[in-house]
Structure formats: C-alpha cells, structure tokens
C-alpha cells in the first residue's frame, strides 16, 4: 500500500487535534455503551437504560465518528478548505454534553431535562451540518461520495429535528394534536437515523475508501449497481421512513424493498473491490471483508419480512434478530476498519510527511501494533457472532453476555492500539488532543492562507 495516495490534497486538512478528538471521544462512548449493554443482559435496568444504550452507540460512537471523519476528509478528498475550524470543535462538545445529559436523564428518570439536553445535541448536530454543508457548497461539482455526504447531512437535519420533538413529547404532548402517534414518529426517527444519516454516510465513504485503498476501480457490473444504489437507496429510505410515519403499508413496503435491494447491490460492489485488491491485506480491509457477508445475510433475512409487514415494531432495523448484525456486523466493522487507517493517516501526515525523501519514515500501517489488531479482530468478530447467533436462534442469555464481553474486550484493545499510536507518534499528547483550547478560524498553517470560504 502506498504511504499516502497521490491524489489527496493533505494541505487542506484541519488541525490533527480536531478529527482525533472526535475519534477518541467516540470510542470512549462505545466503551460506555457496551458496558451498559452488558449491564442490561445481567438485569441492571434503571430508568430507560436500553434507550440510553442505543443513543450512546448510535448518536455517540457512530455519529461522532462520522462528524470527525467528514470534518477531516471532505476538505482532503474535495480539495477545498473547511468552512470553520472553530465550529468543528464546538460541534463536538455540544453533542457530547447534550448526549451525556440526555443519557443521564433517561437512566435517572429525570425526564424534565430531556428537552434541554436534546436541544443541546440538536444544536451540536446542526452546527456540524452547517459547517460541512458550507464546505461542500463551494465545490463546482460533486462526485458520488460528496453526493452521498450531502444527502446524509439532510438526513441528519431530519432525524435530529424529530429526536428533539420526541424529547419534548416526554413532558408535553407534541404529536397528539397532529393526529400522529408517538410510536410512528419513533419508527420514522430510527429509520432516518440508521438507514438515512449513518448508512448513507458509510456508503459514500466506502465508494472512495474501497477503491482508493484496494487500488482498484469500479467496472463491469459495478457501474449499473452503483447507479441503482445512488437513486434507489435514498428514495427507499425516504419512502420507508414516510410510510412508517403515516402508517402506510404500501409506501413502507416499496421503500423497504428499495433499501434492501440497494444494499445488496452495494455488497457486490464492495466484495468485488476486496477480491480484486492490488495491495496487501490490512486491518482496514479485513474488517471491510466482514461487512460483505453481513450485508448479504441481513438483506436476505430482511427482504421477505419488509415486503410482508415493514411497520411491525420488531422489524424496525430489519428482520427480527438482526439488530446486532446491522449495528455491529455492518456499521461497527466499517467504522472500526476505517479508523484503523484514518487515525494513523492523520498522524503520519503531520509527523512524517515532511521527512519523506530525507530520512527513513514508517508506512502508515506500521504505526499501530498489528498483533493487537489481530487479537481485537478475533474478539470483535467472535463477540459479534455470539450476539447475532443469540438473536437469531434464541440462545441462552449467557451467550449474549459472553458476546458482549468479547465485544468490550475487542473495543478496549482497539482503543489501546489507537492510544499507543497517538502516544508514540503524534506530536500532541492525548490530553492535548482532548483538552486543547478551541481551534479558531485564525489558527491555520502557512499552507492554508484562508480557512473560511464564502458561499457561492
């Protein structure tokens, strides 16, 4: 694998502390979410702990990681300047404070605080959407990754708006006067969150990452599958979410079918990229390899159910028993695999890129410990397998507890590996990355004469 792909405009990236801060905080929320999940298995259920668990994993780990990744790679991939460094830091702490307060309110039953902390999260996510949206707005045209990211930003606006209204509805009726049931709003909110904001972002990123880091190109059947996904998937998400909101079986069925078929087609594209790879196998590609059969299995199980009854509560995220398959097997392994390259990449560029050609420098994939990466992969895939098997085959709760413990161990090892990369190779310490002062629009390098970009 090349050290840095030659077509990346690395001088455009924000200060390294900005994305790394998002990634470190995101993994910390992953560990907290997994711990709470294990507590649920053992019967520790204060307040609405399951809803707290879901928000820590999705709004916390996954969405904060997405925020950091977009902040880093939209300028790099698109060759433009990030609209505001200051906002990229403000967005993180607004979401973190809002999320932790929201989770604490759920667990303690302090429902009066939910709109306050929900509003704080809303402000953080909208700040992120504005900052990345302004950055994308400066581009003269959009490739497939940028188009997916633009759609994802729209989904973020929708899902956070519904989320805030749901938080208010805990203490004051919002939906009753509108003749819309809270259950329907929850289902639409969850659909937009997972299949809209999260998976749309993942698809857009993988079109870039899976070709760039396998050194392959889309060809043959990949091209019509990509065209079908680019139209069918977002249309399907909108129809599925709308059908669930207005309680329309027909609309939800059409939307669900579009979503499943589009994802199945994308799994073929990703599988072909991995099969044709021109580079050595890495932790990044190993984790992407898990995603291909996970998508295929999820799609095969989900399609008949969503065609039959996509409005049932137990099939919100796919066929009954496929929640862990979707969240860990697909979303989780994409995020973990991507971070195994993104974090060393950011540090390598800031620490070693200027030395290239003057002295021996390590490759990007030399920065982390590949032995720890191999062990955490075993624990994560083993834990995910146990959780999925427990869901699908009704295994005793012990298997879920062991699976959750394995996932926790794998996540801790993953976090340890990234911390070692930061400690041994980063010009900034972990505490500096987390707690350094807010980056301002004047904090730019000599290579970046103007970080703020006016709209067209």
C-alpha positions in Angstrom: 0.0 0.0 0.0 1.3 3.5 -0.8 2.0 5.7 2.1 -0.4 8.5 1.0 -2.5 8.2 -2.1 -1.1 10.8 -4.5 -4.5 12.5 -5.3 -5.2 13.5 -1.7 -4.9 17.2 -1.0 -3.4 16.8 2.5 -2.5 20.5 2.9 -6.3 21.2 3.1 -7.0 19.2 6.2 -7.9 20.8 9.5 -5.5 20.6 12.6 -5.0 17.0 13.6 -6.4 17.5 17.0 -9.9 18.2 15.5 -10.7 14.8 14.0 -8.7 12.9 16.5 -10.6 14.5 19.3 -13.8 13.2 17.7 -12.5 9.7 17.3 -11.1 9.3 20.8 -14.4 10.6 22.3 -16.4 8.4 20.0 -14.5 5.2 21.1 -14.9 6.2 24.7 -18.7 6.4 24.2 -18.5 3.0 22.5 -16.9 1.5 25.6 -19.5 3.1 27.9 -22.3 1.9 25.6 -21.0 -1.7 25.6 -20.7 -1.6 29.4 -24.3 -0.5 29.7 -25.4 -3.2 27.2 -23.7 -5.9 29.4 -25.5 -4.5 32.4 -28.8 -4.9 30.6 -28.0 -8.6 29.9 -27.4 -9.1 33.7 -30.6 -7.4 34.6 -29.3 -3.9 35.6 -32.2 -1.8 34.2 -32.6 1.6 35.9 -34.8 4.0 34.1 -34.9 3.7 30.3 -31.4 2.2 30.1 -32.0 0.5 26.7 -32.8 3.8 25.0 -29.7 5.2 26.7 -27.6 2.3 25.4 -28.9 2.8 21.8 -28.1 6.6 21.9 -24.6 6.0 23.3 -23.8 3.7 20.4 -25.5 5.5 17.5 -25.7 9.2 18.4 -22.4 8.8 20.4 -19.9 6.4 18.9 -21.1 6.2 15.3 -22.3 9.8 14.7 -19.4 11.5 16.5 -17.0 9.4 14.5 -18.9 10.4 11.3 -18.6 14.1 12.3 -14.8 13.7 12.8 -14.4 11.8 9.6 -16.3 14.3 7.4 -14.5 17.2 9.1 -11.2 15.6 8.1 -11.9 14.1 4.7 -14.3 16.5 3.0 -11.5 19.1 2.7 -8.9 16.4 1.8 -11.0 14.5 -0.8 -12.6 17.6 -2.3 -9.5 19.8 -2.3 -11.2 22.7 -0.5 -11.0 24.5 2.8 -13.1 23.6 5.8 -15.5 26.4 6.4 -14.7 26.8 10.1 -12.2 25.1 12.4 -13.8 26.7 15.5 -17.3 25.3 14.6 -15.7 21.8 14.1 -14.7 21.8 17.8 -17.8 23.5 19.1 -20.0 20.9 17.4 -18.3 18.0 19.3 -18.7 19.4 22.8 -22.3 20.4 22.2 -23.2 16.9 21.1 -21.2 15.3 23.9 -22.6 17.4 26.7 -26.1 17.0 25.3 -25.8 13.3 24.8 -24.3 12.6 28.3 -27.0 14.7 29.9 -29.7 13.0 27.8 -28.4 9.5 28.8 -28.2 10.5 32.5 -31.8 11.9 32.4 -33.0 8.6 30.8 -31.3 6.4 33.4 -32.3 8.5 36.4 -35.8 9.2 35.2 -35.3 13.0 35.2 -37.5 13.5 32.1 -37.8 17.2 32.6 -34.2 17.6 31.5 -34.6 15.7 28.2 -35.6 18.7 26.1 -32.7 20.7 27.5 -30.1 18.1 26.7 -31.9 17.1 23.5 -31.8 20.7 22.4 -28.1 20.9 23.1 -27.5 17.8 20.9 -29.7 19.3 18.2 -27.6 22.5 18.2 -24.3 20.4 18.0 -25.5 18.3 15.1 -26.9 21.4 13.2 -23.6 23.1 13.7 -21.9 20.1 12.1 -24.4 20.1 9.2 -23.9 23.9 8.7 -20.1 23.6 8.7 -19.8 20.7 6.3 -22.7 22.0 4.2 -20.9 25.3 3.7 -17.7 23.5 2.9 -19.4 21.3 0.2 -21.3 24.3 -1.2 -18.0 25.8 -2.5 -17.4 22.9 -4.9 -18.2 23.4 -8.6 -19.4 19.8 -8.9 -20.0 16.7 -6.8 -18.7 13.1 -7.1 -20.6 10.1 -5.7 -19.0 10.4 -2.3 -19.9 14.1 -2.0 -23.4 13.5 -3.2 -23.9 10.8 -0.5 -22.5 13.1 2.1 -24.9 15.9 1.1 -27.8 13.5 1.4 -26.6 12.4 4.8 -26.5 16.0 6.0 -30.1 16.3 5.0 -31.0 13.1 6.9 -29.1 14.5 10.0 -31.3 17.6 9.9 -34.5 15.5 9.7 -33.5 12.9 12.4 -32.3 15.4 14.9 -35.5 17.5 14.5 -37.7 14.5 15.1 -35.4 13.5 18.0 -35.8 16.9 19.7 -39.6 16.8 19.3 -39.7 13.3 20.8 -37.7 14.6 23.8 -40.2 17.4 24.3 -43.0 14.9 23.9 -41.8 13.1 27.0 -43.1 16.0 29.2 -45.6 17.9 26.9 -47.7 16.3 24.1 -46.4 17.3 20.7 -47.9 14.7 18.3 -51.3 14.1 19.8 -52.7 17.4 18.3 -51.3 16.4 15.0 -53.0 13.0 15.0 -49.6 11.3 14.6 -48.8 8.6 17.1 -45.6 8.8 19.1 -44.8 5.2 18.0 -44.9 6.1 14.4 -42.6 9.1 14.9 -40.2 6.9 16.8 -40.1 4.4 14.0 -39.5 7.2 11.4 -36.8 8.8 13.6 -35.0 5.5 14.0 -35.2 4.7 10.2 -33.8 8.2 9.3 -31.0 7.8 11.9 -29.7 4.4 11.0 -30.6 4.0 7.3 -30.5 7.7 6.5 -27.8 9.6 8.3 -25.5 6.7 9.2 -25.6 4.2 6.4 -25.8 6.9 3.7 -22.5 8.3 5.0 -20.9 4.9 5.2 -21.9 4.1 1.6 -20.5 7.4 0.4 -17.2 6.9 2.2 -16.8 3.3 1.0 -17.1 4.3 -2.6 -13.9 6.4 -2.0 -12.1 4.2 0.5 -12.8 0.8 -1.0 -11.4 1.9 -4.4 -8.5 4.0 -3.0 -7.1 1.5 -0.6 -7.5 -1.5 -2.8 -6.1 0.4 -5.8 -9.0 -0.7 -8.0 -11.8 0.9 -10.0 -15.4 0.3 -10.5 -16.1 -1.6 -13.7 -18.5 -4.0 -15.3 -21.5 -4.8 -13.1 -20.3 -2.3 -10.5 -21.4 0.6 -12.6 -25.1 -0.2 -13.0 -25.2 -1.4 -9.4 -23.8 2.0 -8.3 -26.3 3.9 -10.4 -29.1 1.9 -9.0 -28.0 2.4 -5.4 -27.4 6.1 -5.8 -31.1 6.6 -6.8 -32.8 3.6 -5.1 -31.2 3.8 -1.7 -32.1 7.4 -0.7 -35.5 7.1 -2.3 -36.1 3.9 -0.4 -35.1 5.5 2.9 -37.4 8.4 2.4 -40.3 6.1 1.5 -39.7 3.7 4.3 -39.5 6.5 6.9 -42.5 8.2 5.4 -44.5 5.0 5.3 -43.8 4.3 8.9 -44.6 7.9 9.9 -48.0 8.0 8.2 -48.7 4.3 8.8 -48.8 3.4 5.1 -48.0 -0.2 4.4 -47.7 0.2 0.7 -45.3 3.1 0.9 -43.2 1.4 3.5 -43.1 -1.8 1.5 -41.8 -0.1 -1.6 -39.2 1.9 0.4 -38.1 -1.2 2.3 -37.6 -3.1 -0.9 -35.5 -0.3 -2.4 -33.3 -0.1 0.7 -32.6 -3.9 0.9 -32.0 -4.3 -2.9 -29.7 -1.3 -3.0 -27.6 -2.5 0.0 -27.4 -6.0 -1.5 -26.1 -4.5 -4.8 -23.6 -2.4 -2.8 -22.3 -5.6 -1.1 -21.5 -6.9 -4.5 -19.5 -3.8 -5.3 -17.6 -3.9 -2.1 -16.9 -7.6 -2.4 -15.5 -7.2 -5.9 -13.2 -4.4 -4.7 -11.8 -6.6 -2.0 -11.5 -9.6 -4.3 -9.6 -7.5 -6.9 -7.4 -5.7 -4.3 -3.9 -4.9 -5.5 -2.5 -4.3 -2.0 -1.5 -6.3 1.0 -4.3 -7.3 3.4 -4.6 -4.8 6.3 -6.8 -4.5 9.4 -8.9 -2.0 7.4 -9.6 -4.4 4.6 -10.1 -7.4 7.0 -12.9 -5.5 8.7 -14.5 -4.5 5.5 -14.4 -8.2 4.5 -16.8 -8.9 7.4 -19.2 -6.3 6.1 -19.8 -8.0 2.8 -21.4 -11.2 4.2 -23.1 -9.2 6.9 -24.9 -7.1 4.4 -25.9 -10.1 2.3 -27.2 -12.1 5.3 -29.1 -9.0 6.6 -30.6 -8.4 3.2 -31.7 -12.0 2.6 -33.4 -12.2 6.0 -34.9 -8.7 5.9 -36.4 -8.6 2.3 -39.3 -11.0 2.8 -40.2 -9.5 6.2 -40.2 -5.9 5.0 -42.2 -6.9 1.9 -44.8 -8.5 4.2 -45.0 -6.1 7.1 -42.4 -3.3 7.4 -44.5 -1.5 10.0 -44.1 -4.1 12.8 -42.0 -2.7 15.7 -39.9 -5.9 16.0 -38.6 -5.4 12.4 -37.6 -1.7 12.7 -34.0 -2.4 11.8 -34.6 -5.4 9.7 -35.8 -9.0 10.2 -36.3 -9.9 13.9 -33.0 -10.8 15.5 -30.8 -8.8 13.1 -30.1 -5.7 15.2 -26.6 -6.7 16.2 -25.9 -7.9 12.7 -26.7 -4.5 11.3 -25.2 -2.3 14.1 -22.0 -4.3 14.8 -21.6 -6.5 11.7 -22.1 -3.7 9.2 -21.9 -0.3 10.8 -19.4 -1.3 13.5 -16.9 -3.1 11.3 -16.9 -0.3 8.8 -16.2 2.3 11.5 -13.5 0.3 13.2 -11.8 -0.7 9.9 -11.8 2.9 8.7 -10.4 4.2 12.0 -7.5 1.7 11.7 -6.4 3.7 8.7 -7.7 7.2 9.3 -6.0 7.8 12.7 -2.5 6.6 11.6 -3.0 8.5 8.3 -3.7 11.8 10.1 -0.8 11.4 12.4 1.6 10.2 9.7 0.8 13.3 7.5 1.5 15.7 10.4 4.5 13.9 11.8 6.3 12.2 8.9 5.2 13.5 5.5 7.7 16.4 5.5 10.6 13.9 6.2 9.7 11.7 3.2 12.8 11.5 1.0 15.1 12.9 3.6 15.2 10.0 6.1 13.6 6.6 6.7 10.0 7.0 7.7 7.4 4.3 8.7 4.5 3.4 6.5 1.0 4.4 7.7 0.2 0.8 8.6 3.4 0.5 10.6 2.2 2.9 13.2 -0.2 0.6 15.0 0.6 -2.8 16.6 -0.6 -5.4 14.1 -0.6 -8.1 16.8 -3.1 -6.2 18.9 -5.1 -5.5 15.8 -5.3 -9.3 15.1 -6.4 -10.1 18.6 -9.0 -7.3 18.8 -10.4 -8.6 15.5 -10.8 -12.1 16.9 -12.6 -10.8 20.0 -14.8 -8.5 18.0 -15.8 -11.0 15.3 -16.3 -13.7 18.0 -18.4 -11.4 20.2 -20.5 -10.2 17.2 -21.0 -13.8 16.1 -22.3 -14.8 19.6 -24.6 -11.8 19.8 -26.0 -12.4 16.3 -26.4 -16.2 16.9 -28.1 -15.4 20.2 -30.6 -13.1 18.4 -31.3 -15.4 15.5 -31.5 -18.7 17.3 -32.7 -17.7 20.8 -29.6 -19.0 22.6 -29.5 -18.6 26.4 -28.7 -15.1 27.8 -25.3 -16.4 28.8 -24.2 -16.4 25.2 -25.2 -12.8 24.8 -23.3 -11.9 28.0 -20.2 -13.6 26.7 -20.6 -12.0 23.3 -21.0 -8.6 24.9 -17.9 -9.2 27.0 -15.9 -10.2 23.9 -17.0 -7.1 22.1 -16.0 -5.0 25.1 -12.5 -6.7 25.2 -12.1 -6.1 21.5 -13.1 -2.5 21.8 -10.7 -1.9 24.7 -7.8 -3.5 22.7 -8.8 -1.4 19.6 -8.8 1.8 21.8 -5.5 0.8 23.3 -3.9 0.4 19.9 -5.0 3.8 18.8 -3.8 5.4 22.1 -0.4 3.8 21.5 -0.3 5.3 18.0 -1.1 8.7 19.5 1.4 8.4 22.3 4.3 7.1 20.3 3.9 9.0 17.0 1.6 12.1 17.5 3.2 15.5 18.1 0.4 16.1 20.6 -0.4 14.1 23.7 -3.8 12.5 24.3 -4.6 15.2 26.9 -3.7 17.9 24.4 -5.9 16.3 21.7 -8.8 16.2 24.1 -8.5 19.4 26.1 -6.5 21.9 24.0 -8.2 25.3 23.5 -10.8 25.6 20.8 -9.3 25.9 17.3 -10.2 29.3 15.8 -10.5 30.4 12.3 -7.2 32.2 12.6 -5.4 29.0 13.7 -4.2 27.9 10.3 -0.9 26.9 8.9 1.2 28.9 6.4 0.0 26.5 3.8 -3.6 27.5 4.4 -3.8 31.2 3.8 -7.6 31.4 4.3 -9.7 28.8 6.1 -13.1 30.4 5.8 -14.7 30.1 2.4 -17.6 32.3 1.2 -20.7 30.7 -0.2 -21.3 30.9 -3.9 
